[in-house]
Amino acid sequence: MFNSSGKHSSETVSTLKDIGAVYTASLLEEAISIYKNGPTNDGRNEPEKDDLTEEQEEKLNELDKRFLN
């Protein structure tokens, strides 16, 4: 499942740390920092993806790879 809006992202980081998933929490923190406006918590369904630079997309793709390995 993909949460493109970023809704609850800060709570997710905190929960991941609480359950000992520190590595995954750090990946999520890195992903959040890539978005220029930060994650949205307003319930939007449209991701900011269209506004990302090529460099930002490359960084997110690298995080995907790190998460899946």
Secondary structure as UniProt FT lines:
FT   TURN            4..5
FT   TURN            7..8
FT   HELIX           9..18
FT   TURN            19..20
FT   HELIX           22..34
FT   TURN            36..37
FT   HELIX           49..51
FT   HELIX           54..68
//
